[in-house]
Amino acid sequence: MTQTKIALWPLHRTAPNYLAANTAVLKLRLTDPLSGTAKEVIYRTPEALTMLGPLQWATAPAKRTTTGTYAFAK
């Protein structure tokens, strides 16, 4: 099988991307080289969501991770 990905939603590079529920974002075309048959699968958002862009990732505060030491009693 060969696959072809086609973006259906142009992502904004400098602003958040607001997507409504059931928005088509990607089309995947699967083609069988032996028989020539093709199948298309369309990926859709299950619910409304906001996908942040690189500008938001760069300005977001870093997540803090903590490590702890534990003492076990005998």
DAURGI-V693773 format. One line per field, one symbol per residue. psi: psi as a letter, one per 40 degrees, with the letter a starting at -180 (. if undefined). burial: # if it has 9 or more other ideal C-beta (glycine too) atoms within 8 Angstrom, else .. Layout:
psi = ???
burial = ???
This chain:
psi = hiihhhhehhhhdeiihhhiifhhdhhhhhhhddeeiihhhhhihdihihhiidddddeiiihhiiiihhhhi.
burial = ........#......##.#...##########.........#..#.......#..#..................
